[in-house]
Amino acid sequence: MNTKLDWFRMKRETYHTQWAAQFGIAAELSRRRYTVALTLGNARRLDIICAAPTGRPFRVEAKGTTNPTFIRTGNKILEMDLDEDLFLIVVIVPPNESPFRFFVLTHEEIPQERLSQPQTKRSGAAYVPGHDGLRWATIQKHESRWDKLPR
């Protein structure tokens, strides 16, 4: 990655994965009869505004990845006061024609899952501050858990 073109290709891939994730979540929620509105740009703690079929509003933080290894959440969502109307939906956006996979977590579950993970690397060294997130193994049990969302 020594040229500007290589950097551009890398950033573009991340860019498209995140947009595919957000639109994929919006499509799936719409299919399930939720009303959705996407926020544009980097709105803090908010990617999708939703309303349940009953009209109850809630918000979604969307995270997309092509590799199911580590989901970077940042530390803000982990440290903020509990919000029962905030959800994290992680989407595996495969590089091929495979279907998307969705993982739904309540805001309460996010810090619980983070604390259940090792807090240091195998070497014993601390993780880099600000690179907080969830390991793949901790979110697998949340696959297709649409039942957690307001009805």
SERO-4910 file (N, C-alpha, C, O; in steps of 0.05 Angstrom, whole numbers):
BEGIN
 pado doro    nc1    nc2    nc3   cac1   cac2   cac3    cc1    cc2    cc3    oc1    oc2    oc3
  Met    A     17    -24      0      0      0      0     18     25      0     18     40     19
  Asn    A     32     28    -21     51     50    -23     42     73    -40     54     94    -41
  Thr    A     20     70    -55     11     91    -72    -16    102    -63    -30     89    -48
  Lys    A    -21    126    -73    -47    138    -66    -70    121    -77    -92    120    -65
  Leu    A    -66    109   -100    -87     92   -112    -94     68    -94   -117     62    -91
  Asp    A    -74     56    -82    -78     33    -64    -94     43    -40   -113     29    -31
  Trp    A    -88     66    -29   -103     77     -6   -132     82    -14   -150     76      1
  Phe    A   -136     94    -38   -163     99    -47   -179     74    -50   -203     73    -42
  Arg    A   -167     53    -61   -182     27    -64   -190     16    -37   -212      6    -34
  Met    A   -172     17    -17   -178      7     10   -201     23     22   -220     11     32
  Lys    A   -200     49     21   -221     65     33   -247     61     19   -269     61     31
  Arg    A   -246     58     -7   -271     54    -22   -285     28    -14   -309     27    -12
  Glu    A   -269      7    -10   -281    -18     -2   -296    -16     25   -318    -25     28
  Thr    A   -283     -3     44   -296      2     70   -321     19     67   -342     13     79
  Tyr    A   -319     39     51   -341     57     45   -365     42     35   -387     45     44
  His    A   -361     25     15   -382     10      3   -394    -11     21   -418    -16     21
  Thr    A   -377    -23     37   -387    -43     57   -406    -30     77   -427    -41     82
  Gln    A   -398     -7     87   -416      6    107   -442     15     94   -463     12    107
  Trp    A   -441     26     70   -466     34     57   -483     10     51   -508     11     54
  Ala    A   -471    -12     42   -486    -36     36   -499    -46     62   -522    -55     62
  Ala    A   -485    -44     84   -496    -53    110   -520    -36    118   -541    -46    125
  Gln    A   -517     -9    116   -539      8    124   -564      4    106   -586      1    117
  Phe    A   -560      2     80   -583     -3     62   -594    -31     67   -618    -35     65
  Gly    A   -577    -50     72   -586    -77     78   -604    -78    103   -624    -91    103
  Ile    A   -595    -64    124   -611    -63    148   -638    -49    143   -659    -59    151
  Ala    A   -637    -27    129   -661    -12    122   -680    -29    106   -704    -29    111
  Ala    A   -670    -44     87   -687    -61     70   -699    -83     87   -723    -89     84
  Glu    A   -684    -95    105   -694   -117    121   -715   -107    141   -736   -120    145
  Leu    A   -710    -84    153   -730    -72    171   -755    -65    156   -777    -70    166
  Ser    A   -753    -54    132   -776    -47    116   -792    -72    109   -817    -72    110
  Arg    A   -778    -93    102   -791   -119     96   -807   -129    120   -827   -143    116
  Arg    A   -797   -122    144   -811   -131    168   -831   -110    178   -840   -112    201
  Arg    A   -838    -91    161   -859    -71    166   -851    -49    185   -868    -36    197
  Tyr    A   -825    -43    188   -816    -20    203   -813      3    184   -807     -1    160
  Thr    A   -817     27    194   -812     51    178   -783     59    184   -775     60    208
  Val    A   -768     66    164   -739     72    168   -732     98    153   -743    104    132
  Ala    A   -713    112    164   -700    135    151   -671    134    157   -662    131    180
  Leu    A   -655    137    136   -626    136    138   -615    164    144   -624    183    131
  Thr    A   -596    166    162   -582    191    165   -558    191    146   -546    170    141
  Leu    A   -551    214    136   -529    216    118   -505    228    132   -507    245    149
  Gly    A   -481    218    124   -457    228    137   -451    213    162   -462    191    167
  Asn    A   -435    225    179   -427    212    204   -442    223    228   -431    237    244
  Ala    A   -468    217    229   -484    225    252   -476    209    276   -476    184    274
  Arg    A   -469    222    297   -459    207    321   -481    189    332   -504    198    337
  Arg    A   -474    164    338   -492    145    350   -518    141    336   -538    131    348
  Leu    A   -519    147    310   -545    145    297   -540    141    267   -530    159    253
  Asp    A   -549    118    257   -547    113    228   -575    111    216   -579    119    194
  Ile    A   -594     99    232   -621     95    221   -641    102    243   -638     94    266
  Ile    A   -660    118    235   -683    124    253   -706    106    244   -712    104    220
  Cys    A   -719     94    263   -740     74    257   -765     79    273   -765     92    294
  Ala    A   -787     68    264   -811     66    279   -822     38    275   -824     28    253
  Ala    A   -829     26    297   -841     -1    297   -869      1    284   -880     23    281
  Pro    A   -880    -22    276   -907    -22    264   -928     -9    283   -948      2    273
  Thr    A   -923     -9    309   -941      4    328   -936     34    330   -952     48    343
  Gly    A   -915     44    317   -908     72    318   -886     79    338   -877    102    338
  Arg    A   -878     60    355   -857     66    374   -830     72    360   -820     55    345
  Pro    A   -818     95    366   -793    102    353   -769     89    366   -770     83    390
  Phe    A   -748     84    351   -723     74    362   -701     80    341   -706     89    319
  Arg    A   -676     77    350   -653     83    333   -635     59    330   -634     41    347
  Val    A   -620     59    308   -602     36    302   -575     47    295   -572     66    279
  Glu    A   -555     36    308   -527     40    300   -520     16    282   -521     -7    291
  Ala    A   -512     22    257   -506      1    238   -476     -3    235   -461     16    233
  Lys    A   -468    -28    235   -440    -35    231   -439    -57    210   -454    -77    211
  Gly    A   -422    -53    190   -419    -73    169   -390    -83    167   -372    -67    172
  Thr    A   -387   -108    160   -361   -119    156   -362   -142    136   -383   -154    133
  Thr    A   -340   -147    122   -339   -169    104   -326   -193    117   -331   -216    109
  Asn    A   -311   -188    138   -297   -210    151   -307   -213    180   -304   -195    196
  Pro    A   -319   -235    186   -330   -239    213   -307   -246    233   -304   -269    241
  Thr    A   -293   -225    242   -272   -229    262   -275   -210    285   -277   -218    308
  Phe    A   -277   -184    279   -278   -163    300   -296   -141    290   -292   -132    267
  Ile    A   -314   -132    306   -332   -110    299   -325    -85    315   -329    -84    339
  Arg    A   -314    -65    302   -306    -40    315   -331    -24    321   -346    -17    303
  Thr    A   -335    -19    346   -358     -2    355   -350     25    364   -366     44    364
  Gly    A   -324     28    371   -316     53    384   -325     52    413   -341     34    420
  Asn    A   -315     69    429   -321     67    458   -346     84    466   -356     79    488
  Lys    A   -355    102    449   -378    119    457   -403    103    463   -416    107    483
  Ile    A   -409     84    445   -433     67    449   -430     49    474   -450     41    486
  Leu    A   -406     43    481   -401     26    504   -403     41    530   -410     29    551
  Glu    A   -397     67    529   -395     82    554   -419    100    559   -423    110    581
  Met    A   -436    104    539   -459    122    543   -480    110    562   -481     86    566
  Asp    A   -497    127    573   -518    118    590   -536     99    575   -540    102    551
  Leu    A   -547     79    589   -565     59    577   -588     73    563   -601     90    574
  Asp    A   -594     64    539   -615     75    523   -631     52    511   -622     38    493
  Glu    A   -655     48    522   -671     25    513   -682     28    484   -693      9    473
  Asp    A   -679     51    473   -688     56    445   -665     56    425   -668     64    402
  Leu    A   -642     46    434   -618     45    416   -610     16    412   -608      1    432
  Phe    A   -605      8    387   -598    -19    381   -573    -19    363   -569      0    348
  Leu    A   -558    -40    364   -535    -44    346   -542    -67    328   -549    -89    337
  Ile    A   -541    -62    302   -545    -84    283   -520    -86    267   -511    -67    253
  Val    A   -507   -110    268   -483   -116    254   -491   -133    229   -507   -151    231
  Val    A   -479   -126    207   -485   -140    182   -459   -152    170   -440   -137    167
  Ile    A   -460   -177    164   -438   -189    149   -445   -185    120   -465   -196    110
  Val    A   -429   -169    106   -433   -163     77   -413   -180     62   -390   -171     60
  Pro    A   -420   -203     53   -401   -221     40   -391   -209     14   -405   -194      1
  Pro    A   -366   -216      6   -355   -205    -19   -367   -218    -44   -361   -210    -66
  Asn    A   -383   -239    -40   -395   -253    -63   -425   -250    -63   -435   -230    -51
  Glu    A   -439   -267    -75   -469   -266    -77   -483   -278    -54   -508   -281    -55
  Ser    A   -469   -286    -33   -482   -298     -9   -501   -278      4   -496   -254      1
  Pro    A   -522   -287     18   -540   -268     31   -526   -254     55   -507   -265     67
  Phe    A   -536   -231     62   -527   -216     85   -535   -232    110   -554   -247    110
  Arg    A   -519   -229    131   -526   -240    157   -528   -217    177   -511   -200    178
  Phe    A   -549   -217    193   -555   -195    211   -553   -205    240   -561   -227    247
  Phe    A   -542   -188    258   -539   -193    286   -550   -169    301   -540   -147    298
  Val    A   -569   -174    318   -584   -152    332   -578   -153    361   -582   -173    375
  Leu    A   -568   -130    371   -561   -128    400   -576   -103    411   -578    -83    398
  Thr    A   -586   -106    436   -597    -84    450   -573    -67    460   -551    -77    462
  His    A   -579    -42    467   -557    -25    478   -547    -37    504   -523    -35    510
  Glu    A   -564    -49    520   -555    -61    545   -535    -84    540   -517    -89    556
  Glu    A   -539    -99    519   -522   -123    513   -495   -115    503   -476   -130    506
  Ile    A   -492    -92    491   -466    -84    479   -444    -83    500   -424    -97    496
  Pro    A   -446    -68    521   -424    -68    541   -422    -94    555   -399   -102    563
  Gln    A   -444   -109    559   -442   -135    572   -425   -154    555   -408   -168    566
  Glu    A   -429   -154    529   -413   -171    511   -384   -162    511   -366   -179    510
  Arg    A   -380   -136    511   -352   -126    511   -338   -135    536   -314   -143    535
  Leu    A   -351   -133    559   -338   -141    584   -333   -171    586   -316   -180    602
  Ser    A   -348   -187    571   -344   -216    571   -320   -224    555   -312   -247    557
  Gln    A   -308   -206    541   -284   -212    524   -259   -207    540   -259   -192    560
  Pro    A   -237   -219    532   -211   -213    545   -205   -183    542   -210   -172    521
  Gln    A   -194   -171    562   -188   -143    561   -159   -137    552   -151   -114    550
  Thr    A   -144   -158    548   -116   -155    538   -112   -175    515   -126   -195    513
  Lys    A    -91   -170    500    -83   -188    478    -71   -214    490    -65   -215    514
  Arg    A    -68   -234    474    -56   -259    483    -28   -255    495    -20   -269    514
  Ser    A    -14   -235    485     12   -229    495     11   -215    523     32   -212    536
  Gly    A    -13   -207    531    -15   -192    556    -15   -162    553    -21   -147    571
  Ala    A     -9   -153    528     -9   -124    523    -37   -114    521    -56   -128    514
  Ala    A    -41    -89    528    -67    -76    527    -74    -70    498    -57    -65    481
  Tyr    A   -100    -71    492   -109    -63    466   -105    -33    462   -104    -18    482
  Val    A   -104    -24    438   -100      5    432   -126     20    440   -148     12    432
  Pro    A   -123     41    457   -147     56    465   -162     67    441   -150     76    421
  Gly    A   -188     66    442   -205     76    421   -211     56    399   -227     61    381
  His    A   -200     32    401   -205     11    382   -223    -10    395   -219    -34    393
  Asp    A   -244     -1    408   -262    -19    422   -281    -32    403   -288    -21    382
  Gly    A   -290    -55    411   -309    -69    394   -316    -96    405   -311   -102    428
  Leu    A   -328   -112    388   -338   -138    396   -325   -160    379   -323   -157    355
  Arg    A   -316   -181    392   -306   -204    377   -329   -219    364   -351   -219    374
  Trp    A   -322   -231    342   -342   -246    327   -355   -267    344   -380   -271    343
  Ala    A   -340   -281    361   -351   -302    378   -372   -292    397   -391   -307    404
  Thr    A   -371   -267    405   -390   -256    424   -416   -248    411   -436   -245    425
  Ile    A   -417   -243    385   -442   -234    373   -457   -256    358   -480   -251    351
  Gln    A   -445   -279    354   -458   -300    339   -485   -308    349   -504   -314    334
  Lys    A   -488   -308    376   -514   -316    388   -536   -295    383   -559   -301    389
  His    A   -529   -272    372   -549   -251    366   -558   -251    337   -573   -233    329
  Glu    A   -551   -272    322   -559   -273    294   -589   -275    291   -602   -292    304
  Ser    A   -599   -258    273   -628   -258    266   -646   -254    290   -669   -265    291
  Arg    A   -637   -240    311   -653   -235    335   -671   -210    332   -670   -192    349
  Trp    A   -687   -210    310   -704   -187    305   -726   -184    327   -738   -163    329
  Asp    A   -730   -205    342   -750   -204    364   -743   -184    385   -760   -177    401
  Lys    A   -718   -175    387   -710   -155    407   -720   -127    401   -721   -110    419
  Leu    A   -726   -122    376   -735    -95    368   -763    -89    377   -779   -108    381
  Pro    A   -770    -64    382   -797    -57    389   -817    -67    368   -810    -69    344
  Arg    A   -841    -74    377   -861    -84    359   -883    -64    355   -902    -69    340
***
